[in-house]
């Protein structure tokens, strides 16, 4: 019975595959087609899962151009626009003409055949090739036919030649691709029903489109490979690996950790770590997106959902100062995954592990109801919204109006959107308080000009710099995506120098010193780096937040001005190499609307503190015990434990908000979830509280609030743009207004603090309430020592 069943299943599969072929073309009705004789003229139709009319029209149905999708012939102008989109502005003398499927296209001289086909609107299947990785050429899925070539050519690894004629839809190409898919499926397990990659698998898509409906490896044993343990982030099922080596090249080239490689030969080849160890990198999770099959998947999200069950929202990341473009995958008001979104100006197509795996932190330890501290027991107890707001209003009324400027303090944390921070600023100002603070780490910044606190060079400009100096910063922990840009530039020849504590960065650097004395030597002309800086045309100096602490701020800013005067290439008409590396996503926006106080706040006089997500405030423990503290935030973290009243707010994934990233780019987050329990939108909480206190804010909608925001900072209405300062921060036009600073700059050499720079972060995976609430990141901080703390 078993043998009969096996024979019947094979016969049914054979019949089904042939029925598909018969439906594809009437020319397959001959017996020679059923026998699949290679010498038959009808062999051109072997069961491709594509519409019959696509083949009848002889169009490029594998491509993504208008001609391939709709059968509409593209004009030369449309093809030129696609070439310009792919390769940028290229001089005409640098272009050569080739022919792809009878379509003539002019492309740059140094591109590959695959890239030329993309420019012509023909999509070439591939497994191993990736635009941001080196060429491997080992999957052979991208085979095409080139005129006068004896055999199919791997399009990803072969450069074009002038006048080259390329074919991608001939019999030779189709059979070559079918053979590659057949060999891949010979050893691939039948895991599709239980594989997390199902529905997003390149192998599924390519085998359906370019593979045959039947295979000859029916009774062959499939190879078995032991799964590897790469850490708390990446789940491995190595039986599914097709040896594309994308993960190996990413680890070596992008992450800078050459832990992955291949062992064995032929059928015994395995991808692994040689010795048992974890993939210890702060961007290791990107191999999940790179893997074309289900060999590497998201371990925390394993077996939770299918891709077609998810609702996808485009948003931005607030866990890192770069504010990468991301997508939030949700199901039934639950955040399931966070994945990167292509943005060449910010994150390319990578995100950090803290961003990708903070998903459980968004859900855990959430504040979902108002809490009021019981005076007798000293415990926080649940309360209604009216009772909580009334308790705050009563506390404010107990402070005389004339004393509120010194007795009240408003703090804004590092993950807040600009709309909510502006609502808080307007609220406390209407109450008579002007003491506001958003610099949670105690740094000092002059907010009159944006160049004082922005990454002025911009993120993409790192690749165009000819020398880079890091001062008081560790970009691997403070901004991993900027660190990947630096490594990319380093691999292309950029020389990197460091002043500060040495760190295990993933590129070579030369340490010039540990304190501001090394920077002072550059100003004085006695450092070995002076010659390099003098010859540089586009230098970049990145100052970390450790340079802006009170003990070093004045000396740092003075030395910066002297550097600009001594080395004019640092600040030019179209180049500003003086860049400040902020470490928080919400701080630049708060600085743009002026949520700071010029004078140091004396906490001993404070009787009322409005703590808006300021869990990282460096003087939190110095707040008087008898002060009335209101905490508004999303998580029960440090600030909530000190609060007299707790108001549950939202995370960035639950509200539409405006943020300004590290280089001054205005971006918007989109709400993908609804807040849990009784939590409400942050600006709406402040608006309701203003009514209770008798100082109603003059806006009731988010549009009205944004109009107020645009009045204060007009550049915030230009989303996805960077507005540079019209004034030169270091020019002479600002000197008369800064007499005190002018006196300092007048000295050739200023007095500097010779103490080493502080180490800004000591645990990369625990820098904010969301990351501290994540069990996945907590486990990572124990298992991944280099990513957790890369200081030496």
C-alpha positions in Angstrom: 0.0 0.0 0.0 2.8 2.4 0.8 4.5 1.7 -2.5 1.2 2.3 -4.3 0.7 5.6 -2.5 4.2 6.7 -3.4 3.8 5.8 -7.0 0.4 7.6 -7.1 1.8 10.7 -5.6 4.7 10.8 -8.1 2.3 10.2 -11.0 0.0 12.9 -9.9 2.9 15.4 -9.5 4.1 14.5 -12.9 0.7 14.9 -14.4 0.1 18.2 -12.7 3.5 19.6 -13.9 2.7 18.5 -17.4 -0.8 20.0 -17.3 0.8 23.3 -16.4 3.0 23.0 -19.3 0.2 22.1 -21.6 -1.8 25.2 -20.5 1.2 27.4 -21.1 1.4 26.9 -24.8 -0.4 25.0 -27.5 2.9 24.0 -29.0 3.4 21.6 -26.0 0.7 19.3 -27.1 3.2 17.2 -29.0 4.5 14.0 -27.5 8.1 15.2 -27.6 7.2 17.9 -25.1 5.8 15.3 -22.7 8.9 13.3 -23.0 11.0 16.5 -22.3 13.5 15.6 -25.0 16.3 18.1 -24.9 16.6 18.0 -28.7 12.9 19.0 -29.1 12.1 22.4 -30.5 9.3 22.8 -28.0 11.6 22.6 -25.0 11.4 26.4 -24.5 8.3 26.0 -22.3 9.1 24.0 -19.1 6.3 25.1 -16.8 7.2 28.6 -15.8 4.6 30.0 -13.5 3.9 33.1 -15.5 0.8 34.2 -17.4 0.6 32.8 -21.0 0.0 36.2 -22.5 3.3 37.4 -21.1 5.1 34.9 -23.2 2.9 35.4 -26.2 3.8 39.1 -26.3 7.5 38.3 -26.0 7.9 40.9 -23.3 10.3 41.1 -20.4 7.9 39.7 -17.8 10.8 39.2 -15.3 11.5 42.9 -15.2 10.0 45.8 -13.4 9.9 48.4 -16.2 6.6 49.6 -17.7 7.3 47.5 -20.8 7.7 44.3 -18.7 4.7 44.9 -16.4 2.2 46.5 -18.7 3.6 45.7 -22.2 4.0 49.4 -22.9 7.2 50.3 -24.7 9.4 52.7 -22.8 10.8 55.8 -24.3 14.5 56.6 -24.4 13.9 59.4 -21.9 12.3 57.0 -19.4 15.2 54.6 -19.7 17.7 57.5 -19.3 15.8 58.6 -16.1 16.2 55.1 -14.7 19.9 55.1 -15.5 20.2 58.4 -13.7 18.3 57.1 -10.7 20.6 54.0 -10.4 24.0 55.6 -11.1 23.5 59.4 -10.7 24.7 62.0 -13.0 27.4 60.5 -15.3 29.3 62.4 -18.0 28.3 61.4 -21.5 31.9 60.3 -22.3 31.8 57.9 -19.4 28.8 56.0 -20.9 28.8 53.1 -23.3 25.9 51.6 -25.2 24.8 48.1 -24.8 21.8 46.1 -25.8 19.6 44.1 -23.4 16.9 42.0 -25.0 16.9 44.3 -28.0 16.7 47.4 -25.8 19.5 49.8 -26.2 20.7 51.6 -23.1 23.7 53.7 -22.2 25.3 52.9 -18.8 28.6 53.7 -17.1 31.7 51.9 -18.2 32.5 50.2 -14.9 29.2 48.5 -14.2 28.4 44.8 -14.3 26.1 43.0 -16.7 23.6 42.6 -13.9 23.5 46.4 -13.2 23.2 47.1 -16.9 20.2 44.8 -17.1 18.7 46.6 -14.1 19.2 49.9 -16.0 17.3 48.4 -19.0 14.4 47.5 -16.8 15.1 43.8 -16.7 15.2 42.2 -13.2 17.8 39.4 -12.9 17.2 36.8 -10.2 20.0 36.5 -7.6 20.8 35.0 -4.3 24.4 35.9 -3.5 24.6 39.3 -5.1 23.8 42.4 -2.9 24.4 46.0 -3.9 26.2 46.9 -0.6 28.4 43.8 -0.4 31.4 42.6 -2.4 30.7 40.3 -5.4 30.9 36.6 -4.7 29.4 35.0 -7.8 28.8 31.7 -6.2 25.0 31.1 -6.6 24.9 31.2 -10.4 21.3 32.2 -10.4 22.0 35.4 -12.4 23.2 33.6 -15.5 22.5 35.4 -18.8 23.4 34.8 -22.4 26.0 37.2 -24.0 26.4 37.2 -27.7 29.5 35.2 -28.9 29.9 33.6 -25.4 30.0 29.9 -25.4 28.1 29.4 -22.2 25.9 31.4 -19.8 27.6 34.3 -18.0 27.3 35.2 -14.3 26.0 38.7 -14.8 26.9 39.8 -11.2 30.6 39.2 -11.7 31.2 40.2 -15.4 31.8 43.8 -16.5 30.1 45.1 -19.6 31.9 45.8 -22.8 31.0 48.4 -25.4 28.4 47.1 -27.9 27.7 44.0 -25.8 24.4 42.3 -26.6 22.8 40.5 -23.7 19.8 38.1 -23.7 17.9 37.1 -20.5 14.9 35.2 -22.0 16.5 32.6 -24.3 16.2 28.9 -23.9 19.8 28.7 -22.7 19.2 31.1 -19.9 15.9 29.5 -18.8 17.4 26.0 -18.6 20.4 27.3 -16.8 18.2 29.0 -14.2 16.0 25.9 -13.8 19.1 23.8 -13.2 20.4 26.1 -10.5 17.0 26.0 -8.7 16.8 22.3 -9.1 20.2 21.8 -7.5 19.3 24.2 -4.6 16.0 22.4 -3.9 17.8 19.0 -4.0 19.2 19.7 -0.5 16.7 22.2 0.7 14.3 20.8 3.5 10.5 21.0 3.0 10.2 23.5 5.9 8.0 26.0 4.2 4.9 25.4 6.4 6.9 26.0 9.6 9.6 28.4 8.3 9.5 32.0 9.6 10.7 33.1 6.2 7.7 31.7 4.4 6.0 34.4 2.4 9.2 36.5 2.3 11.6 33.9 1.0 13.6 34.7 -2.1 14.0 31.0 -2.8 10.2 30.6 -2.9 9.7 33.5 -5.2 12.6 32.5 -7.6 11.8 28.8 -7.7 8.2 29.7 -8.6 9.1 32.1 -11.3 12.3 30.6 -12.7 12.2 27.0 -11.6 10.7 23.9 -13.1 7.5 22.3 -11.7 9.3 19.0 -11.3 12.7 17.8 -10.2 14.8 14.6 -10.6 16.1 14.4 -7.0 13.1 12.5 -5.6 14.8 9.7 -3.6 18.1 11.3 -2.8 19.0 11.9 0.9 19.2 15.5 1.9 22.2 16.8 3.8 21.9 17.7 7.4 23.8 20.5 9.1 24.0 21.2 12.8 22.5 24.6 13.8 24.8 27.2 15.1 24.3 29.4 18.2 25.0 33.0 17.1 23.6 34.7 20.2 20.3 36.0 21.6 19.2 37.7 18.3 19.6 35.3 15.5 18.0 31.9 15.1 19.7 29.5 12.8 18.4 26.5 10.9 21.4 25.7 8.8 19.7 22.9 6.9 18.1 25.7 4.9 21.4 27.5 4.1 22.1 27.8 0.3 25.7 29.1 0.8 25.1 32.5 -0.7 27.7 33.9 1.9 25.8 37.2 2.3 26.1 36.8 6.1 29.8 36.2 5.9 30.5 39.2 3.7 28.3 41.4 5.9 30.0 40.4 9.1 33.4 41.0 7.5 32.7 44.2 5.5 29.9 46.1 7.3 30.0 44.8 10.9 33.8 44.5 11.0 33.6 41.2 12.9 35.0 38.3 10.8 33.5 35.7 13.0 31.6 33.9 10.1 33.1 31.7 7.4 32.8 28.4 5.6 34.3 25.1 6.4 34.4 21.9 4.4 34.1 21.5 0.6 31.4 20.5 -1.8 28.4 18.9 -0.2 30.1 19.1 3.2 30.4 22.9 3.1 29.0 24.6 6.2 28.6 28.3 7.2 29.5 28.9 10.9 31.9 30.6 13.3 34.8 28.1 13.1 34.9 28.0 17.0 31.8 28.3 19.1 31.2 32.0 19.7 28.4 34.6 19.3 28.1 37.1 16.5 29.1 40.0 18.8 28.2 43.2 16.8 25.8 46.0 17.4 24.4 45.6 13.8 24.4 41.8 13.7 20.6 41.6 13.2 20.9 42.8 9.6 21.9 39.4 8.5 18.3 38.4 9.1 17.2 40.7 6.3 20.1 39.7 4.1 19.5 36.0 4.3 17.5 34.9 1.2 16.1 31.8 2.8 15.1 30.8 6.3 18.6 29.9 7.6 18.9 33.1 9.7 15.7 34.5 11.3 14.6 36.7 14.1 14.9 34.6 17.3 12.6 36.7 19.5 9.9 36.8 16.8 10.1 33.1 16.0 6.8 31.2 15.3 4.7 34.2 16.1 3.1 35.3 12.9 3.0 35.0 9.2 4.0 37.9 7.0 0.6 38.2 5.4 -1.0 38.6 8.9 1.0 41.7 9.6 0.1 45.4 9.2 3.0 47.4 8.1 3.6 51.1 9.2 6.4 53.3 8.0 8.0 55.2 10.8 11.4 56.3 12.2 13.6 55.0 15.0 14.1 56.9 18.2 16.4 54.5 20.0 19.4 55.9 18.1 20.2 59.6 17.4 20.3 58.9 13.7 16.6 58.2 13.6 16.8 55.5 11.0 13.9 54.9 8.6 12.1 51.7 9.8 8.8 49.8 9.3 6.8 48.6 12.3 5.1 45.2 11.7 2.0 44.9 14.0 -0.7 42.3 14.5 -3.8 42.9 16.7 -2.3 46.0 18.2 0.9 44.2 19.1 4.3 45.2 17.8 5.9 42.1 16.3 9.0 43.2 14.4 11.0 46.3 13.5 12.7 46.2 10.1 14.8 48.8 8.2 13.5 51.0 5.4 15.7 52.2 2.6 17.1 55.7 3.2 20.4 56.5 1.5 20.8 59.7 3.5 20.6 58.2 6.9 20.8 54.4 7.4 21.1 53.0 3.9 19.3 49.8 4.7 20.7 48.9 8.1 19.4 49.4 11.6 21.1 48.7 15.0 20.3 45.7 17.2 18.9 48.0 19.9 16.4 49.3 17.4 15.5 45.9 15.9 15.2 44.0 19.2 13.6 46.5 21.6 10.2 45.1 20.6 9.5 43.5 23.9 10.7 46.6 25.7 7.8 48.6 24.1 5.3 46.2 25.7 6.9 45.5 29.1 6.7 47.6 32.3 4.2 49.9 30.7 2.3 52.6 32.7 -1.4 52.0 31.8 -3.3 54.0 34.4 -2.8 57.2 36.4 -1.2 56.8 39.8 -1.2 59.1 42.9 1.0 58.6 45.9 -0.9 58.0 49.1 0.3 60.5 51.7 -0.1 58.1 54.6 1.3 54.9 53.1 3.7 56.5 50.7 2.6 54.1 48.0 1.5 54.9 44.5 -2.1 53.9 44.1 -4.4 53.8 41.0 -6.5 56.9 40.4 -8.8 58.3 37.8 -7.7 60.9 35.3 -9.7 63.7 36.9 -8.3 62.9 40.3 -4.7 62.8 39.1 -5.0 66.0 37.2 -6.8 67.7 40.1 -4.0 66.6 42.4 -1.4 68.3 40.1 -3.6 71.4 39.9 -3.8 71.7 43.7 0.0 71.3 44.0 0.5 74.2 41.5 -2.0 76.4 43.3 -0.1 76.1 46.6 2.8 77.9 44.9 2.5 81.7 44.7 2.6 83.1 41.2 5.6 85.3 42.0 7.6 82.3 43.2 6.8 79.9 40.3 9.8 80.9 38.2 12.2 79.7 40.9 10.1 77.1 42.5 9.1 75.1 39.4 11.1 73.1 36.9 10.1 71.3 33.7 12.2 68.4 32.4 11.9 66.8 28.9 13.4 63.4 28.3 15.3 62.1 25.3 12.6 60.1 23.5 9.9 62.8 23.3 8.4 64.3 20.1 8.6 68.0 19.5 4.8 68.6 19.7 4.6 67.2 23.2 7.7 69.1 24.4 6.3 72.4 23.0 3.0 71.8 24.7 4.8 71.4 28.0 6.9 74.5 27.3 3.8 76.6 26.6 2.0 75.2 29.7 4.7 76.0 32.2 5.4 79.4 30.6 1.7 80.3 31.0 2.0 79.3 34.7 4.9 81.7 35.1 7.8 79.3 34.9 10.7 79.7 32.5 13.0 77.0 33.9 13.0 74.2 31.3 15.7 71.6 30.6 16.2 68.9 27.9 19.9 68.2 28.3 19.6 65.2 30.6 23.3 64.4 30.7 24.4 67.9 32.0 26.0 69.0 28.8 26.1 72.6 27.8 25.2 74.0 24.4 24.6 77.4 22.9 21.2 77.0 21.2 21.1 80.3 19.5 22.6 78.8 16.4 21.9 75.2 15.3 25.4 74.6 14.2 26.4 74.5 17.9 24.7 71.1 18.4 24.1 69.5 15.0 26.2 67.0 13.0 26.9 69.7 10.5 28.8 67.6 8.0 25.7 65.3 7.6 25.8 61.6 7.6 26.4 60.9 3.9 29.3 63.4 3.9 31.4 61.0 6.0 32.1 59.0 2.8 33.5 62.2 1.1 35.8 63.2 3.9 39.6 62.8 3.4 40.4 62.8 7.1 38.4 62.1 10.2 39.1 63.1 13.9 37.0 61.7 16.7 37.1 63.7 19.9 35.6 62.4 23.1 33.3 59.9 21.5 32.8 56.2 20.8 30.5 56.1 17.7 30.2 52.3 18.0 28.2 52.8 21.2 26.7 56.2 20.7 25.7 56.0 17.0 26.2 52.6 15.4 24.9 53.6 12.0 27.3 56.5 11.8 30.0 54.0 12.8 29.1 51.8 9.9 29.5 54.8 7.6 32.9 55.5 9.1 33.9 51.9 8.5 32.7 52.1 4.9 34.7 55.2 4.3 37.7 53.6 6.1 37.6 50.7 3.7 37.7 53.2 0.9 40.8 54.9 2.2 39.7 57.3 5.0 42.3 57.8 7.8 40.7 57.9 11.3 42.3 59.6 14.3 41.0 59.6 17.9 41.4 61.9 20.9 39.9 60.2 24.0 39.7 56.8 25.6 40.7 54.0 23.2 37.9 51.7 22.1 37.4 48.5 20.2 36.1 50.1 17.0 35.8 48.0 13.9 38.4 50.0 12.0 42.0 51.1 12.5 42.6 54.4 14.1 45.5 56.4 15.6 45.1 57.6 19.1 46.5 61.2 19.6 45.7 61.6 23.3 43.1 61.1 26.0 42.1 64.7 26.8 41.8 68.2 25.3 45.6 68.7 25.5 45.9 66.8 22.2 43.4 69.1 20.6 45.3 72.1 22.0 48.4 70.8 20.4 46.7 70.7 17.0 45.7 74.4 17.5 49.3 75.2 18.5 50.7 73.4 15.5 52.8 71.0 17.4 50.8 67.8 16.7 51.7 65.3 14.0 48.1 65.6 12.9 48.6 69.3 11.8 50.2 68.4 8.5 47.3 66.1 7.6 44.7 68.7 8.5 46.5 71.4 6.5 46.5 69.3 3.4 42.9 68.0 3.8 40.2 69.5 1.5 37.2 68.1 3.3 38.1 67.3 6.9 35.6 66.2 9.5 36.0 66.5 13.3 33.3 64.7 15.4 32.9 66.0 18.9 31.1 63.7 21.3 28.9 64.8 24.2 31.8 64.2 26.6 33.4 67.4 25.2 30.4 69.4 26.2 30.2 68.7 29.9 30.6 71.8 32.1 34.2 71.2 32.9 35.3 71.1 29.3 32.6 73.1 27.4 34.3 76.5 27.4 37.7 75.2 26.4 36.2 72.9 23.7 34.3 75.7 22.1 37.3 78.0 22.2 39.5 75.5 20.7 37.0 74.9 17.9 37.0 78.5 17.0 40.8 78.6 16.8 40.8 75.4 14.7 38.5 77.0 12.2 40.6 80.1 12.0 43.8 78.1 11.6 42.4 75.5 9.2 39.9 77.2 6.8 39.1 73.9 5.1 37.0 72.9 8.2 34.3 75.4 7.4 33.7 76.4 3.8 30.8 77.7 1.8 29.6 74.2 0.9 31.3 72.2 3.7 31.2 72.3 7.5 33.4 69.7 9.1 32.7 70.6 12.7 30.1 68.0 13.8 28.6 67.3 17.2 27.4 63.8 17.8 24.2 63.9 19.8 23.4 60.6 21.5 19.6 61.0 21.8 16.8 61.2 19.2 14.6 63.7 20.9 17.2 66.3 22.0 17.7 68.2 18.8 14.0 68.9 18.5 13.8 70.2 22.0 16.8 72.4 21.4 15.3 73.8 18.2 12.3 75.1 20.2 14.4 76.4 23.0 13.5 74.0 25.8 16.5 75.0 27.8 17.5 77.5 30.5 20.6 79.6 30.2 21.3 79.6 33.9 22.0 76.6 36.1 18.9 75.6 38.0 19.2 75.6 41.8 17.3 72.5 42.8 17.3 73.3 46.5 14.6 76.0 45.8 12.4 73.7 43.6 9.1 72.7 45.0 7.4 71.4 41.8 9.0 69.3 39.1 7.3 68.2 35.9 9.3 65.2 34.7 8.3 64.4 31.2 10.1 61.2 30.5 13.3 62.5 32.0 14.5 59.2 33.5 18.1 60.0 32.5 18.3 63.3 34.3 21.7 63.4 35.9 20.4 65.4 39.0 17.4 63.3 39.5 18.5 62.2 43.0 19.2 65.8 44.0 15.5 66.9 43.8 14.3 67.7 47.3 12.3 65.1 49.1 9.5 67.5 49.8 9.1 68.5 46.1 6.0 67.6 44.3 7.1 65.5 41.2 4.8 64.8 38.3 6.1 62.0 36.0 4.6 61.6 32.6 5.9 58.8 30.5 5.4 55.4 29.0 7.4 53.1 31.3 7.7 52.6 35.0 11.4 53.5 35.2 13.6 55.7 37.4 11.4 58.8 37.1 8.2 57.0 38.1 9.7 55.7 41.3 10.3 59.2 42.5 6.9 60.7 41.4 4.0 62.0 43.4 1.7 61.6 40.5 2.2 59.4 37.5 0.5 60.1 34.1 0.7 57.2 31.6 1.8 58.4 28.1 2.8 56.9 24.8 5.9 55.5 23.1 6.9 56.8 19.7 5.2 53.8 18.1 1.8 55.0 19.4 1.7 58.6 18.3 2.3 60.8 15.3 5.3 63.1 16.2 8.0 65.2 14.8 11.7 64.5 15.5 15.0 66.1 14.4 17.8 63.6 14.0 21.5 64.0 14.6 22.3 66.0 11.5 19.2 68.3 11.7 16.9 66.4 9.4 13.2 66.8 10.3 11.2 63.5 10.3 7.8 62.3 11.4 6.9 59.1 13.2 3.6 57.4 12.5 1.3 55.7 15.1 1.2 52.0 14.6 -0.4 51.0 17.9 -3.0 52.3 20.3 -1.7 53.1 23.8 -2.4 50.4 26.5 -5.1 50.8 29.1 -5.8 54.4 30.1 -2.6 55.8 28.6 -3.1 58.8 26.4 -1.2 60.9 23.8 1.3 63.1 25.6 0.4 66.5 24.2 -3.3 65.8 24.9 -2.5 65.0 28.6 -0.8 68.4 28.9 -3.7 70.1 27.1 -6.2 68.6 29.5 -4.0 69.5 32.5 -3.8 73.1 31.3 -7.6 73.4 31.5 -7.6 72.0 35.1 -5.0 74.6 36.0 -7.0 77.4 34.4 -4.4 78.3 31.7 -5.9 76.5 28.6 -3.5 76.1 25.8 -4.6 77.8 22.6 -4.8 74.7 20.4 -7.1 71.6 20.5 -5.8 69.6 17.5 -2.4 68.3 16.3 -2.7 70.7 13.4 -3.1 73.7 15.6 -0.2 72.6 17.8 2.0 72.2 14.7 1.1 75.7 13.5 2.4 76.9 16.8 5.5 74.8 16.3 6.1 76.3 12.9 5.8 79.8 14.3 8.6 79.1 16.7 10.8 77.1 14.3 9.8 77.5 10.7 12.3 74.9 9.5 10.3 72.1 11.2 7.6 72.2 8.5 10.1 71.0 5.9 10.0 67.3 6.5 12.9 65.1 5.4 15.1 68.2 4.8 18.1 69.7 6.5 18.2 73.4 6.9 21.7 74.8 7.3 22.5 78.0 9.2 22.6 81.1 7.1 25.1 82.6 9.5 28.6 81.2 10.0 28.8 80.1 13.6 32.6 80.7 13.7 32.6 83.9 11.6 33.3 87.5 12.5 29.6 88.5 12.3 28.9 86.8 15.6 31.9 88.0 17.5 30.6 91.4 18.8 27.7 89.6 20.5 30.1 87.4 22.4 32.6 89.6 24.1 33.3 87.1 26.9 34.0 84.4 24.4 36.1 86.8 22.3 38.4 87.3 25.2 39.0 83.6 25.5 39.6 83.2 21.8 42.0 86.0 21.8 44.5 83.8 23.7 46.7 81.7 21.5 46.5 78.8 23.9 43.6 78.5 26.4 43.6 76.7 29.8 42.1 73.3 29.3 41.0 70.5 31.7 43.6 67.8 31.5 41.3 65.1 32.9 40.5 62.4 30.4 37.1 62.4 28.7 34.3 60.6 30.4 33.0 57.4 29.0 29.6 58.4 27.9 27.8 55.0 27.8 28.9 51.9 29.7 26.0 49.6 28.6 24.9 50.1 25.0 21.8 47.9 25.5 20.5 49.8 28.5 20.4 53.6 27.7 16.7 54.4 28.0 13.5 53.1 29.6 12.5 51.0 26.6 15.8 49.2 26.3 16.0 48.7 30.0 12.6 47.1 30.0 13.5 44.6 27.2 14.4 41.1 28.3 16.0 40.4 25.0 18.4 43.3 25.3 19.1 42.5 28.9 20.2 39.0 27.8 22.3 40.6 25.1 24.1 42.8 27.6 25.3 39.7 29.3 26.1 37.5 26.2 27.6 40.2 23.9 30.4 41.9 25.8 32.0 43.8 22.9 28.6 45.2 21.7 27.6 46.1 25.3 30.8 48.0 26.2 33.4 48.5 23.5 35.7 50.7 25.6 39.2 49.4 26.2 
